[in-house]
Amino acid sequence: QAADWSPEKGQLTFYLSTKEGGDLGTFTFVRVDTQHGPIEVAVAFTADGAVRQVIVTKVTVETKLWVLEALRAGLAEQYAGLRPGSAARGEAAMKSKVGALPCYMAGEVDKAVNRALAAYHLFYRPSA
């Protein structure tokens, strides 16, 4: 309920990246169902829990150009360093840079990032 969302099929998966026994970070995929079809976003976290990178991995044919325009305007860079408890503000950053529909899609990416942040905070437990 923290992000007005629950994972698809009630399952949430975090993928752990390690190197020589040390944790490099984790990532998860979040799907957002929009009125123009679903999008899927991968959110990677550093070992200390900050957002490392956000990648839009799936879009519909209809939304592809809108998402690409927002990404070219720097949308993905807006999320680096966010931590659980903070809110994604990519849509606000795009308002003066892109048109209405790319801005709308930036808001949908914000939803995915906010859901990943909430999930990381509430459910991810690093291995001891």
Secondary structure, 3 states (H helix, E strand, C coil): CCCCCCCHHHCCCCEEEEECCEEEEEEEEEEEEECCEEEEEEEEEECCCCEEEEEEEECCHHHHHHHHHHHHCCCHHHHCCCCCCCCCCHHHHHCCCCCHHHHHHHHHHHHHHHHHHHHHHHHCCCCC
